[in-house]
Amino acid sequence: LVNQLPEANLILLRHLFGVLHHIEQNSGVNQMNAFNLALCIAPNMLWLPSPTGPEEESRSTKKVALLVQFLIENSGEIFGADIASLF
């Protein structure tokens, strides 16, 4: 799916997850592992198109957080092994 994105979107995602991966690599110092990063950033990445109740929003946020965590943990395989060299 990532390879089907427009080039501008792919570049943005590579850089975003490059930064998140870099932060996660220093989790021993900063306490920001992939799970914690995902909880912080997920609500800002994807959201439901129409207003829903708090329960549905909570379920949706958890799903997005799991996706973001997966993308952080597997960023090298998903976005290329050179992701660390982006910055």
LUMPA-972960 format. One line per 5 residues: number of its first residue (from 1); their letters; for each residue x, y, z of N, C-alpha, C, O, CB. Coordinates in Angstrom, 1 decimal. Last residue first. Glycine has a CB too. Layout:
! residues N
NUM) A) X,Y,Z,X,Y,Z,X,Y,Z,X,Y,Z,X,Y,Z | ...
//
This chain:
! residues 87
87) FLSAI) 18.2,12.2,7.8,18.5,13.5,8.5,19.8,13.4,9.2,20.3,14.4,9.8,17.5,13.8,9.6 | 18.0,9.9,6.5,17.3,11.0,6.0,17.6,12.3,6.6,17.4,13.4,6.1,15.8,10.7,6.1 | 19.2,7.6,7.4,20.1,8.5,6.8,19.3,9.7,6.3,20.0,10.6,5.6,20.9,7.9,5.7 | 17.2,5.9,8.3,18.0,6.6,9.3,18.9,7.6,8.7,19.3,8.5,9.4,18.8,5.6,10.1 | 16.3,4.7,5.9,15.4,5.7,6.6,16.2,6.5,7.7,15.9,7.7,7.9,14.3,5.0,7.3
82) DAGFI) 17.4,2.7,4.4,18.2,4.0,4.5,17.4,5.1,5.3,17.8,6.2,5.2,18.5,4.5,3.2 | 15.7,0.7,4.2,16.7,0.6,5.2,17.5,1.9,5.4,18.1,2.1,6.5,17.7,-0.6,4.8 | 12.3,1.6,3.7,13.6,1.4,3.2,14.6,1.5,4.3,14.5,2.2,5.3,13.9,2.5,2.2 | 9.7,1.5,4.8,10.2,2.7,4.1,11.6,2.7,3.5,12.0,3.7,2.9,10.0,3.9,5.0 | 9.5,-1.1,5.8,8.4,-0.5,5.1,8.9,0.7,4.2,8.5,0.8,3.1,7.4,0.0,6.1
77) EGSNE) 11.9,-1.8,7.1,11.3,-2.7,6.1,10.3,-2.0,5.3,10.2,-2.3,4.1,10.8,-3.9,6.8 | 12.1,0.5,8.9,13.2,0.1,7.9,12.7,-0.8,6.8,13.1,-0.6,5.7,14.3,-0.6,8.7 | 9.7,0.4,10.4,10.0,1.5,9.4,11.1,1.2,8.4,11.0,1.6,7.3,10.3,2.8,10.2 | 8.6,-1.2,12.3,9.0,-1.8,11.1,9.3,-0.8,10.0,9.3,-1.1,8.8,7.9,-2.7,10.6 | 7.9,0.5,14.4,8.8,-0.7,14.7,9.3,-1.3,13.4,10.3,-2.0,13.5,8.0,-1.7,15.5
72) ILFQV) 6.3,2.4,13.1,7.5,2.8,13.7,8.5,1.6,13.9,9.6,1.7,13.6,7.3,3.4,15.1 | 4.2,0.7,12.2,5.0,1.5,11.3,6.3,1.9,11.8,7.3,1.9,11.1,4.2,2.6,10.7 | 3.2,-0.2,14.7,3.7,-1.1,13.7,4.6,-0.4,12.7,5.7,-0.9,12.4,2.5,-1.8,13.0 | 2.3,2.3,15.8,3.3,1.5,16.4,4.0,0.5,15.5,5.2,0.4,15.5,2.7,0.8,17.7 | 0.3,2.9,13.9,1.5,3.8,14.0,2.6,3.0,14.7,3.8,3.1,14.3,1.1,5.1,14.8
67) LLAVK) -1.5,0.8,14.4,-0.9,0.9,13.1,0.3,1.8,13.2,1.3,1.4,12.6,-2.0,1.6,12.1 | -2.2,1.4,17.1,-1.5,0.1,16.8,-0.9,0.1,15.4,0.2,-0.4,15.2,-2.6,-1.1,16.8 | -3.4,3.9,16.7,-2.2,3.7,17.5,-1.4,2.4,17.3,-0.2,2.4,17.2,-2.5,3.9,19.0 | -5.6,3.1,15.3,-4.6,4.0,14.6,-3.3,3.9,15.4,-2.3,3.8,14.8,-5.1,5.4,14.6 | -7.0,1.7,17.3,-6.6,1.0,16.1,-5.5,1.8,15.3,-4.5,1.2,14.8,-7.8,0.9,15.1
62) KTSRS) -7.4,3.7,19.2,-6.6,2.5,19.6,-6.1,1.8,18.3,-4.9,1.4,18.2,-7.4,1.6,20.5 | -9.1,5.4,17.8,-7.7,5.9,18.2,-6.8,4.7,18.6,-5.6,4.7,18.2,-7.8,6.8,19.4 | -11.3,3.8,17.6,-10.6,4.2,16.4,-9.2,4.7,16.7,-8.3,4.3,16.0,-11.4,5.4,15.7 | -12.1,3.6,20.3,-11.7,2.4,19.5,-10.9,2.7,18.3,-10.0,2.1,18.0,-13.0,1.6,19.1 | -12.6,6.3,20.8,-11.6,5.6,21.6,-11.2,4.3,20.8,-10.0,4.0,20.7,-12.1,5.2,22.9
57) EEEPG) -14.7,6.8,19.1,-13.5,7.5,18.9,-12.4,6.8,19.6,-11.2,6.8,19.1,-13.7,9.0,19.4 | -16.7,5.1,20.2,-16.2,4.8,18.8,-14.9,5.6,18.6,-14.0,5.0,17.9,-17.2,5.3,17.8 | -17.0,6.4,22.7,-16.6,5.0,22.6,-16.0,4.7,21.3,-15.0,4.0,21.2,-17.8,4.1,22.9 | -17.9,9.0,22.0,-16.6,8.8,22.7,-16.1,7.4,22.6,-14.9,7.2,22.5,-16.6,9.3,24.1 | -19.5,9.0,18.8,-19.5,9.0,20.2,-18.1,8.8,20.8,-17.2,8.3,20.0,-20.5,8.0,20.8
52) TPSPL) -18.6,11.1,16.0,-19.1,9.9,16.6,-19.1,10.1,18.1,-18.6,11.1,18.7,-18.4,8.6,16.1 | -18.5,13.1,13.1,-18.5,13.0,14.6,-19.2,11.8,15.0,-20.2,11.4,14.5,-19.2,14.3,15.2 | -16.7,11.6,10.3,-17.9,12.3,10.9,-17.8,12.2,12.4,-17.3,11.2,12.9,-19.2,11.7,10.3 | -14.2,10.4,9.7,-14.7,11.5,8.9,-15.9,12.3,9.5,-16.1,13.5,9.2,-15.1,11.0,7.6 | -11.9,9.8,12.4,-13.1,9.4,11.7,-13.7,10.6,10.9,-13.5,11.8,11.4,-14.2,8.9,12.7
47) WLMNP) -8.4,10.2,11.7,-9.6,10.4,12.5,-10.8,10.0,11.7,-10.7,10.0,10.4,-9.7,11.8,13.1 | -4.9,10.1,11.9,-6.1,9.7,11.3,-7.2,9.9,12.2,-7.1,9.7,13.4,-6.0,8.2,10.8 | -3.0,11.8,13.4,-2.7,11.2,12.1,-3.9,10.9,11.3,-4.1,11.2,10.1,-1.8,10.0,12.2 | -3.5,12.5,16.0,-3.2,13.6,15.0,-3.0,13.1,13.6,-3.0,13.9,12.6,-2.0,14.4,15.4 | -3.6,10.2,17.5,-4.8,11.1,17.4,-4.7,12.2,16.3,-5.7,12.8,15.9,-5.2,11.7,18.7
42) AICLA) -0.9,9.2,17.2,-2.0,8.6,16.5,-3.2,9.5,16.4,-3.8,9.6,15.4,-2.4,7.4,17.2 | 1.1,10.4,18.9,0.9,10.9,17.6,-0.4,10.4,16.9,-0.9,11.1,16.0,2.1,10.6,16.7 | 1.0,9.1,21.5,1.0,10.6,21.4,0.6,11.1,20.0,0.0,12.1,19.9,2.4,11.0,21.7 | 0.9,6.4,20.9,-0.2,7.0,21.7,-0.2,8.5,21.5,-1.3,9.1,21.5,-0.1,6.6,23.1 | 3.3,6.1,19.6,2.1,5.9,18.8,0.9,6.5,19.6,0.0,7.1,19.0,1.9,4.4,18.6
37) LNFAN) 5.2,6.6,21.6,5.1,7.5,20.5,3.8,7.4,19.7,3.2,8.4,19.4,6.3,7.2,19.5 | 4.6,4.3,23.2,4.4,5.6,23.7,4.3,6.7,22.6,3.4,7.6,22.7,5.5,6.0,24.7 | 5.4,2.2,21.3,4.0,2.3,21.9,3.7,3.7,22.4,2.6,4.3,22.1,3.9,1.3,23.1 | 8.1,2.7,20.9,7.1,2.8,19.8,5.7,2.9,20.3,4.9,3.7,19.7,7.2,1.6,18.9 | 9.2,4.7,23.7,9.3,3.6,22.8,8.2,3.7,21.8,7.4,4.7,21.8,9.1,2.3,23.7
32) MQNVG) 10.6,7.0,25.3,9.6,7.1,24.2,9.8,5.9,23.3,10.4,6.0,22.3,9.7,8.4,23.4 | 12.5,7.4,27.2,11.3,6.7,27.6,10.2,6.7,26.5,9.1,6.3,26.8,10.8,7.3,28.8 | 15.0,8.4,26.6,13.9,9.4,26.6,12.6,8.7,26.9,11.5,9.4,27.0,13.8,10.0,25.2 | 16.9,6.3,26.9,17.1,7.6,27.5,15.9,8.5,27.6,15.6,9.1,28.7,18.2,8.4,26.7 | 15.8,4.2,25.6,16.4,4.0,26.9,16.7,5.2,27.6,16.8,5.2,28.8,17.7,3.2,26.6
27) SNQEI) 15.0,5.2,23.1,14.0,5.1,24.2,14.6,4.7,25.6,14.0,5.0,26.6,13.0,4.0,23.8 | 16.3,5.7,20.8,16.8,6.3,22.0,15.9,6.2,23.2,16.0,7.0,24.1,17.2,7.8,21.8 | 14.7,4.7,18.8,16.0,4.1,19.0,16.7,4.6,20.3,17.6,3.9,20.8,16.9,4.4,17.8 | 12.6,6.5,18.8,12.4,5.2,19.4,13.7,4.5,19.7,13.8,3.8,20.7,11.5,4.4,18.5 | 13.7,8.6,17.3,13.3,8.8,18.7,13.2,7.5,19.5,13.7,7.4,20.6,12.0,9.6,18.8
22) HHLVG) 14.0,7.3,14.9,15.1,7.8,15.6,14.9,8.0,17.1,15.7,7.7,17.9,15.6,9.1,14.9 | 11.3,6.8,14.3,12.2,5.7,14.5,13.4,6.1,15.2,13.9,5.4,16.1,12.6,5.0,13.1 | 10.4,9.5,14.0,9.8,8.6,15.1,10.7,7.4,15.3,10.9,7.1,16.5,8.4,8.2,14.7 | 12.0,10.2,11.7,12.1,10.9,13.0,11.6,10.0,14.1,12.3,9.9,15.2,11.4,12.2,12.9 | 10.9,8.3,9.9,12.3,8.3,10.1,12.6,9.0,11.5,13.4,8.6,12.3,13.1,9.1,9.0
17) FLHRL) 8.3,9.0,9.8,8.6,7.8,10.5,10.1,7.6,10.7,10.5,6.8,11.5,8.1,6.6,9.7 | 8.6,11.5,8.4,8.0,11.4,9.7,8.4,10.2,10.5,8.7,10.2,11.6,6.4,11.5,9.5 | 9.9,10.7,6.0,10.6,11.6,7.0,10.0,11.5,8.4,10.7,11.5,9.4,10.5,13.0,6.4 | 8.0,8.9,5.0,9.4,8.4,5.2,10.1,9.3,6.2,10.7,8.9,7.2,10.2,8.4,3.9 | 5.8,10.7,4.7,5.7,9.6,5.6,7.1,9.0,6.0,7.4,8.7,7.1,4.9,8.4,5.1
12) LILNA) 6.8,12.4,2.7,6.4,12.9,4.0,6.4,11.8,5.0,6.9,12.0,6.1,5.1,13.6,3.9 | 7.2,10.6,0.6,8.3,11.3,1.1,8.0,11.8,2.5,8.8,11.7,3.4,8.7,12.5,0.2 | 4.5,9.8,0.2,5.5,8.8,0.6,6.7,9.5,1.2,7.3,9.0,2.2,5.9,8.0,-0.6 | 3.4,12.2,-0.7,2.9,11.6,0.6,3.9,10.6,1.1,4.1,10.5,2.3,1.5,10.9,0.3 | 4.8,12.6,-3.1,4.9,13.6,-2.0,4.4,13.0,-0.7,5.1,13.3,0.3,4.0,14.8,-2.4
7) EPLQN) 4.0,10.3,-4.6,5.4,10.5,-4.2,5.5,11.5,-3.0,6.3,11.2,-2.1,6.2,10.9,-5.4 | 1.0,8.6,-3.6,1.7,9.7,-4.4,3.1,9.9,-3.8,3.3,9.8,-2.6,0.8,11.0,-4.4 | 1.1,5.1,-2.8,0.9,6.5,-2.4,1.5,7.4,-3.4,2.5,7.1,-4.0,1.5,6.8,-1.0 | 1.9,2.6,-3.3,0.8,3.1,-4.1,0.5,4.6,-3.8,-0.3,5.2,-4.5,-0.5,2.3,-4.0 | 3.7,1.8,-1.4,4.2,2.1,-2.7,3.1,2.7,-3.7,3.5,3.2,-4.7,4.8,0.8,-3.3
2) VL) 2.0,1.2,0.7,2.8,2.4,0.8,3.3,2.8,-0.6,3.4,4.0,-0.9,4.0,2.1,1.8 | 0.8,-1.2,0.0,0.0,0.0,0.0,0.9,1.3,0.0,0.5,2.2,-0.6,-0.9,0.0,1.2
//
